[in-house]
Amino acid sequence: MATSQKNNLAKDSNPSKKLSKKERAQIIKSLMLEHFPAPKTELKYNNLYELLVCVMLSAQCTDKRVNIVTPALFAKYPTVSLLAKADINELKSLISSVSFFNNKAKNLITMANQVMDDFNGEIPKDQDSLKSLAGVGQKTANVVLIEYFEANLMAVDTHVFRTSHRLNLSNASTAIQTESDLSKLFKTDLDKLHQAFVLFGRYTCKALKPECQKCFVSTFCKTTKNFKPL
């Protein structure tokens, strides 16, 4: 579809009356990829081990906060083998400004020991193996695979959940169901779309004060209400 045609459709006062959900999804997909041609995580890392730790720490916490604590964390524990031997109180002190740091510290040490014992010290590279690690659910596993391997997967965090519901791409009540809806709608470029939706939700389609005047898909918006997974 030509850019001018997409823009004209996006400006239509009631695009939902003329387009099917699948058609709307394809226009939104094209516009997202145009505005975010090479979207990447804002977490700072140097290797797969560091990425996994960063993503685990980022649960219900900002990337900015995670980036503040990880330099000292990785200086102290530069490898998974050293993290496996970490003193939990020392680890807690290093990540104490991160939300739920007590549980995250426990999970990090358990995860590191699982990697050493079950995966010969190598961070696993498939979804099921990653999900077997402490503190790693489907969202965390997918984010790691999306970011490091550009896997064609969708991960649904609070930003993706909120924005996809506002754009009427999913009515699911859970993140997992929303992930399934978006994956079926978009099919390809899921890794780029995940990152695009995160950045879109973080800086434009904010939870409390969405900047609708700057939004390039505003005519597809169902509501500015803040959606939260059940």
MIBAKOL-721984 format. One record per residue (C-alpha): residue in three letters; chain; x, y, z. Coordinates in steps of 0.1 Angstrom, whole numbers. Layout:
N
<pt code="ALA" unit="A" c1="X" c2="Y" c3="Z"/>
...
***
This chain:
230
<pt code="MET" unit="A" c1="0" c2="0" c3="0"/>
<pt code="ALA" unit="A" c1="14" c2="34" c3="-10"/>
<pt code="THR" unit="A" c1="24" c2="58" c3="18"/>
<pt code="SER" unit="A" c1="-1" c2="85" c3="6"/>
<pt code="GLN" unit="A" c1="-30" c2="59" c3="7"/>
<pt code="LYS" unit="A" c1="-20" c2="48" c3="42"/>
<pt code="ASN" unit="A" c1="-19" c2="84" c3="54"/>
<pt code="ASN" unit="A" c1="-52" c2="92" c3="39"/>
<pt code="LEU" unit="A" c1="-68" c2="62" c3="56"/>
<pt code="ALA" unit="A" c1="-52" c2="71" c3="89"/>
<pt code="LYS" unit="A" c1="-67" c2="106" c3="86"/>
<pt code="ASP" unit="A" c1="-102" c2="93" c3="79"/>
<pt code="SER" unit="A" c1="-125" c2="103" c3="107"/>
<pt code="ASN" unit="A" c1="-139" c2="67" c3="110"/>
<pt code="PRO" unit="A" c1="-115" c2="42" c3="95"/>
<pt code="SER" unit="A" c1="-130" c2="13" c3="115"/>
<pt code="LYS" unit="A" c1="-162" c2="17" c3="95"/>
<pt code="LYS" unit="A" c1="-145" c2="11" c3="62"/>
<pt code="LEU" unit="A" c1="-117" c2="-14" c3="72"/>
<pt code="SER" unit="A" c1="-117" c2="-48" c3="87"/>
<pt code="LYS" unit="A" c1="-96" c2="-55" c3="118"/>
<pt code="LYS" unit="A" c1="-70" c2="-72" c3="96"/>
<pt code="GLU" unit="A" c1="-68" c2="-43" c3="72"/>
<pt code="ARG" unit="A" c1="-65" c2="-18" c3="101"/>
<pt code="ALA" unit="A" c1="-38" c2="-40" c3="116"/>
<pt code="GLN" unit="A" c1="-17" c2="-39" c3="84"/>
<pt code="ILE" unit="A" c1="-20" c2="-1" c3="81"/>
<pt code="ILE" unit="A" c1="-10" c2="3" c3="118"/>
<pt code="LYS" unit="A" c1="19" c2="-21" c3="112"/>
<pt code="SER" unit="A" c1="32" c2="-2" c3="82"/>
<pt code="LEU" unit="A" c1="30" c2="31" c3="101"/>
<pt code="MET" unit="A" c1="47" c2="17" c3="131"/>
<pt code="LEU" unit="A" c1="76" c2="4" c3="110"/>
<pt code="GLU" unit="A" c1="79" c2="37" c3="91"/>
<pt code="HIS" unit="A" c1="81" c2="57" c3="124"/>
<pt code="PHE" unit="A" c1="104" c2="31" c3="141"/>
<pt code="PRO" unit="A" c1="125" c2="16" c3="112"/>
<pt code="ALA" unit="A" c1="151" c2="1" c3="135"/>
<pt code="PRO" unit="A" c1="137" c2="0" c3="171"/>
<pt code="LYS" unit="A" c1="159" c2="-15" c3="198"/>
<pt code="THR" unit="A" c1="157" c2="-19" c3="235"/>
<pt code="GLU" unit="A" c1="169" c2="9" c3="257"/>
<pt code="LEU" unit="A" c1="185" c2="-15" c3="281"/>
<pt code="LYS" unit="A" c1="223" c2="-14" c3="280"/>
<pt code="TYR" unit="A" c1="241" c2="-47" c3="277"/>
<pt code="ASN" unit="A" c1="272" c2="-63" c3="261"/>
<pt code="ASN" unit="A" c1="263" c2="-100" c3="258"/>
<pt code="LEU" unit="A" c1="234" c2="-125" c3="262"/>
<pt code="TYR" unit="A" c1="241" c2="-130" c3="299"/>
<pt code="GLU" unit="A" c1="239" c2="-93" c3="306"/>
<pt code="LEU" unit="A" c1="207" c2="-89" c3="285"/>
<pt code="LEU" unit="A" c1="190" c2="-117" c3="304"/>
<pt code="VAL" unit="A" c1="198" c2="-101" c3="337"/>
<pt code="CYS" unit="A" c1="187" c2="-67" c3="325"/>
<pt code="VAL" unit="A" c1="154" c2="-80" c3="313"/>
<pt code="MET" unit="A" c1="148" c2="-98" c3="345"/>
<pt code="LEU" unit="A" c1="155" c2="-66" c3="365"/>
<pt code="SER" unit="A" c1="133" c2="-46" c3="342"/>
<pt code="ALA" unit="A" c1="100" c2="-63" c3="352"/>
<pt code="GLN" unit="A" c1="78" c2="-36" c3="367"/>
<pt code="CYS" unit="A" c1="107" c2="-13" c3="366"/>
<pt code="THR" unit="A" c1="120" c2="13" c3="341"/>
<pt code="ASP" unit="A" c1="149" c2="7" c3="318"/>
<pt code="LYS" unit="A" c1="164" c2="39" c3="330"/>
<pt code="ARG" unit="A" c1="166" c2="26" c3="366"/>
<pt code="VAL" unit="A" c1="180" c2="-8" c3="354"/>
<pt code="ASN" unit="A" c1="207" c2="10" c3="334"/>
<pt code="ILE" unit="A" c1="217" c2="29" c3="366"/>
<pt code="VAL" unit="A" c1="223" c2="-3" c3="387"/>
<pt code="THR" unit="A" c1="238" c2="-27" c3="361"/>
<pt code="PRO" unit="A" c1="273" c2="-12" c3="356"/>
<pt code="ALA" unit="A" c1="282" c2="-19" c3="393"/>
<pt code="LEU" unit="A" c1="263" c2="-53" c3="391"/>
<pt code="PHE" unit="A" c1="282" c2="-65" c3="361"/>
<pt code="ALA" unit="A" c1="315" c2="-52" c3="374"/>
<pt code="LYS" unit="A" c1="310" c2="-74" c3="405"/>
<pt code="TYR" unit="A" c1="295" c2="-103" c3="386"/>
<pt code="PRO" unit="A" c1="307" c2="-102" c3="350"/>
<pt code="THR" unit="A" c1="299" c2="-138" c3="343"/>
<pt code="VAL" unit="A" c1="270" c2="-162" c3="351"/>
<pt code="SER" unit="A" c1="294" c2="-184" c3="370"/>
<pt code="LEU" unit="A" c1="303" c2="-156" c3="394"/>
<pt code="LEU" unit="A" c1="266" c2="-146" c3="398"/>
<pt code="ALA" unit="A" c1="258" c2="-182" c3="407"/>
<pt code="LYS" unit="A" c1="282" c2="-178" c3="437"/>
<pt code="ALA" unit="A" c1="270" c2="-144" c3="447"/>
<pt code="ASP" unit="A" c1="263" c2="-135" c3="483"/>
<pt code="ILE" unit="A" c1="226" c2="-126" c3="482"/>
<pt code="ASN" unit="A" c1="229" c2="-97" c3="506"/>
<pt code="GLU" unit="A" c1="257" c2="-82" c3="485"/>
<pt code="LEU" unit="A" c1="235" c2="-87" c3="454"/>
<pt code="LYS" unit="A" c1="205" c2="-71" c3="471"/>
<pt code="SER" unit="A" c1="226" c2="-40" c3="480"/>
<pt code="LEU" unit="A" c1="236" c2="-36" c3="444"/>
<pt code="ILE" unit="A" c1="200" c2="-37" c3="430"/>
<pt code="SER" unit="A" c1="182" c2="-23" c3="460"/>
<pt code="SER" unit="A" c1="168" c2="7" c3="440"/>
<pt code="VAL" unit="A" c1="151" c2="-17" c3="416"/>
<pt code="SER" unit="A" c1="115" c2="-27" c3="423"/>
<pt code="PHE" unit="A" c1="110" c2="-61" c3="441"/>
<pt code="PHE" unit="A" c1="148" c2="-64" c3="445"/>
<pt code="ASN" unit="A" c1="145" c2="-91" c3="472"/>
<pt code="ASN" unit="A" c1="127" c2="-115" c3="449"/>
<pt code="LYS" unit="A" c1="148" c2="-105" c3="419"/>
<pt code="ALA" unit="A" c1="181" c2="-112" c3="438"/>
<pt code="LYS" unit="A" c1="169" c2="-147" c3="447"/>
<pt code="ASN" unit="A" c1="158" c2="-154" c3="412"/>
<pt code="LEU" unit="A" c1="191" c2="-141" c3="397"/>
<pt code="ILE" unit="A" c1="212" c2="-164" c3="418"/>
<pt code="THR" unit="A" c1="189" c2="-194" c3="412"/>
<pt code="MET" unit="A" c1="188" c2="-187" c3="375"/>
<pt code="ALA" unit="A" c1="226" c2="-185" c3="374"/>
<pt code="ASN" unit="A" c1="229" c2="-218" c3="392"/>
<pt code="GLN" unit="A" c1="204" c2="-234" c3="368"/>
<pt code="VAL" unit="A" c1="224" c2="-222" c3="339"/>
<pt code="MET" unit="A" c1="256" c2="-237" c3="354"/>
<pt code="ASP" unit="A" c1="240" c2="-270" c3="363"/>
<pt code="ASP" unit="A" c1="215" c2="-276" c3="335"/>
<pt code="PHE" unit="A" c1="230" c2="-257" c3="305"/>
<pt code="ASN" unit="A" c1="268" c2="-261" c3="310"/>
<pt code="GLY" unit="A" c1="272" c2="-224" c3="319"/>
<pt code="GLU" unit="A" c1="256" c2="-212" c3="286"/>
<pt code="ILE" unit="A" c1="225" c2="-190" c3="286"/>
<pt code="PRO" unit="A" c1="199" c2="-211" c3="267"/>
<pt code="LYS" unit="A" c1="187" c2="-198" c3="233"/>
<pt code="ASP" unit="A" c1="152" c2="-212" c3="230"/>
<pt code="GLN" unit="A" c1="120" c2="-202" c3="246"/>
<pt code="ASP" unit="A" c1="112" c2="-233" c3="265"/>
<pt code="SER" unit="A" c1="147" c2="-235" c3="280"/>
<pt code="LEU" unit="A" c1="147" c2="-199" c3="290"/>
<pt code="LYS" unit="A" c1="113" c2="-203" c3="306"/>
<pt code="SER" unit="A" c1="126" c2="-231" c3="328"/>
<pt code="LEU" unit="A" c1="149" c2="-206" c3="345"/>
<pt code="ALA" unit="A" c1="138" c2="-189" c3="378"/>
<pt code="GLY" unit="A" c1="122" c2="-155" c3="373"/>
<pt code="VAL" unit="A" c1="119" c2="-160" c3="335"/>
<pt code="GLY" unit="A" c1="84" c2="-161" c3="321"/>
<pt code="GLN" unit="A" c1="72" c2="-160" c3="285"/>
<pt code="LYS" unit="A" c1="75" c2="-122" c3="282"/>
<pt code="THR" unit="A" c1="111" c2="-122" c3="295"/>
<pt code="ALA" unit="A" c1="121" c2="-151" c3="273"/>
<pt code="ASN" unit="A" c1="106" c2="-135" c3="242"/>
<pt code="VAL" unit="A" c1="122" c2="-101" c3="249"/>
<pt code="VAL" unit="A" c1="156" c2="-118" c3="251"/>
<pt code="LEU" unit="A" c1="150" c2="-137" c3="219"/>
<pt code="ILE" unit="A" c1="136" c2="-107" c3="201"/>
<pt code="GLU" unit="A" c1="165" c2="-84" c3="211"/>
<pt code="TYR" unit="A" c1="194" c2="-107" c3="208"/>
<pt code="PHE" unit="A" c1="184" c2="-130" c3="179"/>
<pt code="GLU" unit="A" c1="157" c2="-109" c3="162"/>
<pt code="ALA" unit="A" c1="133" c2="-138" c3="166"/>
<pt code="ASN" unit="A" c1="99" c2="-134" c3="150"/>
<pt code="LEU" unit="A" c1="81" c2="-132" c3="183"/>
<pt code="MET" unit="A" c1="58" c2="-108" c3="201"/>
<pt code="ALA" unit="A" c1="63" c2="-99" c3="238"/>
<pt code="VAL" unit="A" c1="36" c2="-80" c3="256"/>
<pt code="ASP" unit="A" c1="46" c2="-57" c3="284"/>
<pt code="THR" unit="A" c1="25" c2="-29" c3="299"/>
<pt code="HIS" unit="A" c1="32" c2="-6" c3="270"/>
<pt code="VAL" unit="A" c1="23" c2="-32" c3="243"/>
<pt code="PHE" unit="A" c1="-8" c2="-42" c3="262"/>
<pt code="ARG" unit="A" c1="-20" c2="-7" c3="267"/>
<pt code="THR" unit="A" c1="-14" c2="6" c3="232"/>
<pt code="SER" unit="A" c1="-27" c2="-25" c3="214"/>
<pt code="HIS" unit="A" c1="-59" c2="-23" c3="233"/>
<pt code="ARG" unit="A" c1="-63" c2="14" c3="227"/>
<pt code="LEU" unit="A" c1="-58" c2="7" c3="190"/>
<pt code="ASN" unit="A" c1="-85" c2="-20" c3="192"/>
<pt code="LEU" unit="A" c1="-60" c2="-47" c3="180"/>
<pt code="SER" unit="A" c1="-69" c2="-70" c3="209"/>
<pt code="ASN" unit="A" c1="-97" c2="-72" c3="235"/>
<pt code="ALA" unit="A" c1="-79" c2="-100" c3="255"/>
<pt code="SER" unit="A" c1="-77" c2="-96" c3="293"/>
<pt code="THR" unit="A" c1="-43" c2="-111" c3="297"/>
<pt code="ALA" unit="A" c1="-8" c2="-105" c3="282"/>
<pt code="ILE" unit="A" c1="-5" c2="-140" c3="269"/>
<pt code="GLN" unit="A" c1="-38" c2="-138" c3="250"/>
<pt code="THR" unit="A" c1="-29" c2="-104" c3="237"/>
<pt code="GLU" unit="A" c1="4" c2="-118" c3="224"/>
<pt code="SER" unit="A" c1="-15" c2="-144" c3="205"/>
<pt code="ASP" unit="A" c1="-39" c2="-119" c3="190"/>
<pt code="LEU" unit="A" c1="-10" c2="-96" c3="178"/>
<pt code="SER" unit="A" c1="10" c2="-125" c3="165"/>
<pt code="LYS" unit="A" c1="-19" c2="-137" c3="144"/>
<pt code="LEU" unit="A" c1="-27" c2="-102" c3="131"/>
<pt code="PHE" unit="A" c1="8" c2="-92" c3="122"/>
<pt code="LYS" unit="A" c1="25" c2="-125" c3="114"/>
<pt code="THR" unit="A" c1="58" c2="-110" c3="104"/>
<pt code="ASP" unit="A" c1="82" c2="-84" c3="117"/>
<pt code="LEU" unit="A" c1="70" c2="-92" c3="152"/>
<pt code="ASP" unit="A" c1="104" c2="-84" c3="168"/>
<pt code="LYS" unit="A" c1="104" c2="-49" c3="153"/>
<pt code="LEU" unit="A" c1="68" c2="-44" c3="161"/>
<pt code="HIS" unit="A" c1="73" c2="-53" c3="197"/>
<pt code="GLN" unit="A" c1="101" c2="-28" c3="201"/>
<pt code="ALA" unit="A" c1="81" c2="-2" c3="182"/>
<pt code="PHE" unit="A" c1="50" c2="-6" c3="204"/>
<pt code="VAL" unit="A" c1="72" c2="-3" c3="235"/>
<pt code="LEU" unit="A" c1="87" c2="30" c3="223"/>
<pt code="PHE" unit="A" c1="54" c2="43" c3="211"/>
<pt code="GLY" unit="A" c1="38" c2="35" c3="245"/>
<pt code="ARG" unit="A" c1="67" c2="49" c3="264"/>
<pt code="TYR" unit="A" c1="70" c2="83" c3="247"/>
<pt code="THR" unit="A" c1="37" c2="89" c3="229"/>
<pt code="CYS" unit="A" c1="8" c2="67" c3="240"/>
<pt code="LYS" unit="A" c1="16" c2="71" c3="277"/>
<pt code="ALA" unit="A" c1="-6" c2="56" c3="303"/>
<pt code="LEU" unit="A" c1="-17" c2="88" c3="321"/>
<pt code="LYS" unit="A" c1="-10" c2="116" c3="298"/>
<pt code="PRO" unit="A" c1="-10" c2="103" c3="262"/>
<pt code="GLU" unit="A" c1="3" c2="128" c3="237"/>
<pt code="CYS" unit="A" c1="-25" c2="124" c3="212"/>
<pt code="GLN" unit="A" c1="-16" c2="155" c3="192"/>
<pt code="LYS" unit="A" c1="17" c2="138" c3="183"/>
<pt code="CYS" unit="A" c1="2" c2="104" c3="176"/>
<pt code="PHE" unit="A" c1="5" c2="91" c3="140"/>
<pt code="VAL" unit="A" c1="-22" c2="65" c3="145"/>
<pt code="SER" unit="A" c1="-47" c2="86" c3="165"/>
<pt code="THR" unit="A" c1="-76" c2="80" c3="143"/>
<pt code="PHE" unit="A" c1="-74" c2="42" c3="150"/>
<pt code="CYS" unit="A" c1="-76" c2="49" c3="188"/>
<pt code="LYS" unit="A" c1="-106" c2="35" c3="206"/>
<pt code="THR" unit="A" c1="-99" c2="53" c3="239"/>
<pt code="THR" unit="A" c1="-72" c2="69" c3="260"/>
<pt code="LYS" unit="A" c1="-82" c2="47" c3="290"/>
<pt code="ASN" unit="A" c1="-54" c2="30" c3="308"/>
<pt code="PHE" unit="A" c1="-57" c2="-8" c3="303"/>
<pt code="LYS" unit="A" c1="-40" c2="-32" c3="326"/>
<pt code="PRO" unit="A" c1="-38" c2="-70" c3="323"/>
<pt code="LEU" unit="A" c1="-59" c2="-90" c3="348"/>
***
